[in-house]
Amino acid sequence: MFARRCLPAILSFCMIAAVGCGAPQGLDSIQVGPTAQALSVGQTVQFTAAGTYGNANHASTQNITGAVTWTSSIPTVATVNASGLATAVSAGTTSITASATGYAGPVSSSSILTVTGSGGGVSGGSGGSILSLTIIPSGIVFGSLGDTGQFLAIGTFSTPPTVRDVTNSVVWLTSEPNKYPITNNNAAVPGAGTQNGGVVSDYEASNGNVGAVITAEAIDTNGSIATATANVGCPLVLPNPTGNPPTPGSCFNAFPQLLATLTFYNEGLNTSNWLVTAPSATGTPAVLHCGPGAGSGGSVCTATYPLLTNGVPTVVTLTAPAQSGVKFGGWSSNCTNTGTITQAGPNTCTITMSTDETVGAVFN
């Protein structure tokens, strides 16, 4: 990852840049306000984004509400437009996120928006057969990482049978898919058999009992969506073997997350025809195919990889092929096995996916 200093691989670029590497430039972070908000169905709230620029000695803050990308993690609970105005749709909890391209790659910030309705956390369809949807239990608290639990979705209908188990017919969503993934019903699971819906697993400790919000969505007969929410978490408690009496801990044992995201960005002056590619963990080419040379613009792209491949950490090879009129300046320092860097290319490097990683390079 690029820091506020010139990396050896790109020293020549830093020396010729119009503004020095230590000068106050580039977006460092985003802060969304308000940090939490509660609405009733139909109400709106304006979110704002403040961007912090520059280094520690020359920091400045600006309102960048209209310059970021706004998203809602569960649009059926609340939507948000390009100006940061969120509208409550149905009962539940969603994350409102502002994201942008920063000095050292993607930056983002989120706020929790809770929507309440007449159902007290449950939203039914409008004019259709389903009256309400409920998740049982309302929350699962795990005691150790790697555990699994079962949520049930119970629907109340206007036609008999009025109460039905709809666990395997609703769509299950999680606000933290890498940390607390949840299954959906699938009758064609590899190896035969049926995968039951609503099975949640925990792969990272939470601060308190809530690490993720689980949402069940049912399509009403008139096309509207009924939703219900529940919480899941694995609270971190460290063991105290010297206490009197000694107390065990919970959720402190290391358990690797399932997936990691590789983010690549171009920090150079060339924005017209540079290109970087990377294969999948199993060798399928061009999972990451980034840059105007790939037929699309933008200076940042991402790809998702499993942390382990055949039981060992996944190693990704990035390639900057030779491109007409492109001079390659170097990789960021966390990308290794670069070999001899040539301006004309091709150039390669490798990175081990021990967690989410960001790699940058300079194209001039």
N, C-alpha and C positions, 0 to 999 in steps of 0.2 A: 504494500500500500504506500502511496506517495505521502511523504511527510512535508513539513515546511522547511525542507532543506534540499539541496541538490543531490540526488542519488548518483553514485559513480557512473552508472550506465547511461545517464542522460545529462552528464555534466556539461557537455557542449551545448545542449539546448538551453540550459539555465543561463549560461554565460551570454548567449546572444539574444535572450528574451528582452523585450522592451521594458518589462517590469521585473525586478529581481525576485528570486524565489522567496525571500523573507518579507516581501512587501505585503501590505494589507489588501488582499484580493481573494475573491472566490467565496462561495457560500460554505460555511462550516456546519451549521446546524439549523434546525427549524423547531419552533415551539408553537403548538396549537393551543388556542384558547377559545372557550373555557376548557379546562382539562377534563371536566365531567359535566354532564347535563342530563336532566330528566324532562321529558315531554309527555303530553297526552297525544293520542292519535289525532292527526290533522294539524298539530301545532308545528311551528318552524323555529329554528334558531340559527343565528349567523355565527359561523366559526371564523376565526382569523388565524393567520400564520405570520409569525415574526421570524425573520431570517437574521442570523448572526454571521457577520463577515469579518475577514481579517484574522491575524494571529493574536496571541495573548497580549501583545503590546499595542496593537492598533485595532481593537475590536470595535465593531459598530453594528447597530441593529436597525433593520428596516421592515416595514409592513409589506409582505410579499403575498398577501392573500390572493390576489388575482394572477400571480405568476406561477403558482404551484398546481399540481394535479391532485384533485380531491376525489377520494373513493370511500365507499361504505362497504364494510366487510360482509354485511347481510342486507342487501338492498330491499328485501321484503320487510325489514323492520324499519329502515329509514333510508331515504335517498339523499344525495348531496349533489348540488350543481357545481358548475365550473367556478362560481364565485364564493363557494363555501357555505351556501345556504342549505341547511338540512331540513327535510320534511319528514315527520313521523308518519309511518304507514301502518304498522301493526305492533302489538305488544311484543317486547323482547329487548335484547341488548345488542348493540352493534358498535364497531370501532369506526370512527371517522378519521381518515388519515390524509395528511398533506405530504406530498413527496415532490422532490425536485432533484436535479443533478447538481451535486456540490463540487467543491474543489477537489476532493479525493474520492469521488464516486457518488452513488445515490445517497441521499439523506431524507429522513422522514420523521414525522411525529404524529401521534394519535391521541384522540380523546374518546372516552367512553360515553355513548349516548344510550340512555335507558328510556324506553317507550312504555307507558302504561296505558291500559285500555279498560273497558268495562269488565273484561274477563279477568283482571288482576294478573297480568302476565301471560294470558292466553288470548289469542285472537282467532275468531271463527270466520268462516266465509260469509258473504253477503248475499242472502236470498237463495242459497243453495241448500243441499241436504245436510252438510256438516255444521253443527252449531258451535262446537268448541273442540279444542285439542289440548291434551294434558300429557306431560312427561312424568313418568314414575320411575325412580324417585325424583324429587326436585333437585337433588344434588348427590354426587358421589365424592367421598374423600378417601383417597388411597393412603395406605401406610408404608408402601415401598414402591420404588420405581420398577416398571415392567409389569405391573399388575393390570388386569382387565376387569371391566364391569359391564353390566347390561342395563341399558335404559329401555323402557317400554313406552310406546306412544298409544294413548287411549283416546279415541274419538267419540264424541256424543253427537248423534244424528237425529234428524227430524223424522226419519222413517225406521221401522223395525229392521234389524235389532238396533235399538237406540244407543247402546254402548258397545263399542267394538275395539278389539285389539288391532291397531293399524301399524304395528312396529315394522312390519316388512313391506308396507306399501307407501310409507312416507319417505321423504328425502331427508337424510341426516346431514347436518353441517356442523363444523367446529370452527371457532375463531382462531384456533392454534393447530393447524393440520399437522405440523411437524412434531409438536410436543404432545398433543392429545388427539390423535387421529380417531375417527369413528367410522364404522362400517355401514354400508348400505346393502340391502338384500340382493343376493346374486345367486341364481340357480345354476350358473355355469362356471363355478370356481375351478381353477386348474386342479386336476386330480379328482374331479367329480365331487359330488356332495353339494350342499347348499350353505352359503354364507349368510348368517343371520344379520339383520340390521340392528343398529343401536348398540353395538359392542364398542366400548371406548377403552383405549389403552393410555398409559402415562409414561412418558419418556423424559420428563424434566420436572424438577421440584418447583413448587409455586410459593409465592409469598402470601401465606395464609391459605384458606381453604379453596380459593377460586383461582385456578390457573387458566381456565378457558370457559367459554360459554357455548353450550350445545343447543342447537336449534333443530326442531322437527318441522317440516313443511308438508302440508297435505293440500292437494288440489281439490277445490270444491267442485260440485257438479256444474256450477255456472262459470267456472274458470278462475275464480278468485282463490287466494291462498290463505289457508288457516295455519297459524304457527303457534309453537309453544317453546319455551326455553328452560334450560336447567344448567347447573354449574358442575364443574369437575375440577379437582385439584389434588395435589400431593404436597402438603405443607412440609417445608424443610425444618426439621428439628435435629440438631446435632446431639450425639450421645454424650452422656456425662458419666464416664466410668469411675470417676473419683468421688462422685456424690454419695450421700448417705440417706437413702439407699442409692446405688447406681441406677441411672435411668437410660433406657435405650433411646436411640434416635429414630427418625423416620425420613425416608426419601432423600437421604444423604449419599447413598451408595451410587457410584458413577454408573450411568447407563446411557450409552450414546444415542443421540437423536438419529432418526431414520435417514433424513435427507439433509443435504447442504446445498446452498446456492452459490454458484460462481458468478461473480459480476466482473465484466471487463469494460474498461473505458479508455478512450484516446485523449491524451493530454497535449497532443502536438498541434501544430498549426495547419496541417493538412486535413481538410474536411470533405474532400471530393472523391477520393478513390482508394483509401486505405482498406485493408481487409484483415480480419483475424478469424481463424476457425479452430474448433476443438471437437473431438469425437465424443460419443457417449461412453459410459463406463464399460460397456461391452464391445466397444470398438466401432459402433455405427458412426459413419462420418457425418460431419457438419451438423451436429446437434447445436453447437454454437457457431453461427455464421454471421459475423458482425461487421458492419461498416458500409459506407456507400459503395464499395467494391462488390458487396453482396447484393446490390440492387436496391438498397434502402439507406436512408440517412440515419442520423443519430450518432452520438458519441458513446452511448452506454448500452450494453446488452447483458442478458443473464441466461444461465442454464442451470438445471437442477441435477444433482448427482447423488447416488447413495453414498453414505460415508464409508461403507465397506463393500468391496467386491471380492467374492470368493474368500471371505474371511479376513482380508487385509485392507488397509486404508486405500481408498480410490485415488489413483494418480492420473491427473489430466494433463495432456500435452496440448499446448496452444501453439499455433503456427501463424506466422505473418508471412504469407507468400510474397514473391516478387510481384510488384505492381508498377506499371509504367508511371514514371514521374514521382514515385514515392521514395523518400529517404527515411530509413528506419533508424530511430535514435536510441532504442533500448527498452528493456522490460523493467518493471518495478522489482525491488530487491527480494520480495518473497517468492518470485518465480525463479526457479533454479535450473541447473543443467542447460544453460543458455548456449554453451559452446562459444564459438567465435561470432561476434555480432558484425554483420555486414550491412552497410546502408542499402544495398540493392536487394538483399534478401535472397532466398527465404531465411527466416529466423524462427527458432523454436525455443520453448522453455517448458518446464513441468512444474506442477503444483500439487501437493498432497492435500486432499480434502479432509482435514481433521475437524473443520468447522466451516461456517460460511466464510468464503474468501473473496477478496477483491484484488484484481490484477490490472495494472495499467501499463501503457506503453506510449511512446512518442513517435508520431508519424509526421514528417516535415516534407 
